[in-house]
């Protein structure tokens, strides 16, 4: 039942997202939103702390992500910096942190 509820939530509030792995691309409904926690937006740079854009991804359990997945959202390409399957047994879904593809992870 919870799995159906999660599908309904993604159907209503999700956005079109394309997941690209190598030559394979899959379109899914997922939620992508900026991370608002300041700690998640700051990284150590050459001149001290720098602000970097980070986004949260919540997507369907049927379409896994990994660190090599490119996420296309609203015309932007994003990379996965961390990903985990959450809610197993209750309401499973993928949760990931994304960053702009052209940005180098430090």
Secondary structure as a PSIPRED ss2 file (coil, helix, strand):
# PSIPRED VFORMAT (PSIPRED V4.0)

   1 X C   1.000  0.000  0.000
   2 X H   0.000  1.000  0.000
   3 X H   0.000  1.000  0.000
   4 X H   0.000  1.000  0.000
   5 X H   0.000  1.000  0.000
   6 X H   0.000  1.000  0.000
   7 X H   0.000  1.000  0.000
   8 X H   0.000  1.000  0.000
   9 X H   0.000  1.000  0.000
  10 X H   0.000  1.000  0.000
  11 X H   0.000  1.000  0.000
  12 X H   0.000  1.000  0.000
  13 X H   0.000  1.000  0.000
  14 X C   1.000  0.000  0.000
  15 X E   0.000  0.000  1.000
  16 X E   0.000  0.000  1.000
  17 X E   0.000  0.000  1.000
  18 X E   0.000  0.000  1.000
  19 X E   0.000  0.000  1.000
  20 X E   0.000  0.000  1.000
  21 X E   0.000  0.000  1.000
  22 X C   1.000  0.000  0.000
  23 X C   1.000  0.000  0.000
  24 X E   0.000  0.000  1.000
  25 X E   0.000  0.000  1.000
  26 X E   0.000  0.000  1.000
  27 X E   0.000  0.000  1.000
  28 X E   0.000  0.000  1.000
  29 X E   0.000  0.000  1.000
  30 X E   0.000  0.000  1.000
  31 X E   0.000  0.000  1.000
  32 X E   0.000  0.000  1.000
  33 X E   0.000  0.000  1.000
  34 X E   0.000  0.000  1.000
  35 X C   1.000  0.000  0.000
  36 X C   1.000  0.000  0.000
  37 X C   1.000  0.000  0.000
  38 X H   0.000  1.000  0.000
  39 X H   0.000  1.000  0.000
  40 X H   0.000  1.000  0.000
  41 X H   0.000  1.000  0.000
  42 X E   0.000  0.000  1.000
  43 X E   0.000  0.000  1.000
  44 X E   0.000  0.000  1.000
  45 X E   0.000  0.000  1.000
  46 X C   1.000  0.000  0.000
  47 X C   1.000  0.000  0.000
  48 X E   0.000  0.000  1.000
  49 X E   0.000  0.000  1.000
  50 X E   0.000  0.000  1.000
  51 X E   0.000  0.000  1.000
  52 X C   1.000  0.000  0.000
  53 X C   1.000  0.000  0.000
  54 X C   1.000  0.000  0.000
  55 X E   0.000  0.000  1.000
  56 X E   0.000  0.000  1.000
  57 X E   0.000  0.000  1.000
  58 X E   0.000  0.000  1.000
  59 X E   0.000  0.000  1.000
  60 X E   0.000  0.000  1.000
  61 X C   1.000  0.000  0.000
  62 X C   1.000  0.000  0.000
  63 X C   1.000  0.000  0.000
  64 X C   1.000  0.000  0.000
  65 X C   1.000  0.000  0.000
  66 X C   1.000  0.000  0.000
  67 X C   1.000  0.000  0.000
  68 X C   1.000  0.000  0.000
  69 X C   1.000  0.000  0.000
  70 X E   0.000  0.000  1.000
  71 X E   0.000  0.000  1.000
  72 X E   0.000  0.000  1.000
  73 X E   0.000  0.000  1.000
  74 X C   1.000  0.000  0.000
  75 X C   1.000  0.000  0.000
  76 X E   0.000  0.000  1.000
  77 X E   0.000  0.000  1.000
  78 X E   0.000  0.000  1.000
  79 X E   0.000  0.000  1.000
  80 X E   0.000  0.000  1.000
  81 X E   0.000  0.000  1.000
  82 X E   0.000  0.000  1.000
  83 X E   0.000  0.000  1.000
  84 X E   0.000  0.000  1.000
  85 X E   0.000  0.000  1.000
  86 X E   0.000  0.000  1.000
  87 X C   1.000  0.000  0.000
  88 X C   1.000  0.000  0.000
  89 X C   1.000  0.000  0.000
  90 X C   1.000  0.000  0.000
  91 X C   1.000  0.000  0.000
  92 X C   1.000  0.000  0.000
  93 X E   0.000  0.000  1.000
  94 X E   0.000  0.000  1.000
  95 X E   0.000  0.000  1.000
  96 X E   0.000  0.000  1.000
  97 X E   0.000  0.000  1.000
  98 X E   0.000  0.000  1.000
  99 X E   0.000  0.000  1.000
 100 X E   0.000  0.000  1.000
 101 X C   1.000  0.000  0.000
 102 X C   1.000  0.000  0.000
 103 X C   1.000  0.000  0.000
 104 X C   1.000  0.000  0.000
 105 X C   1.000  0.000  0.000
 106 X C   1.000  0.000  0.000
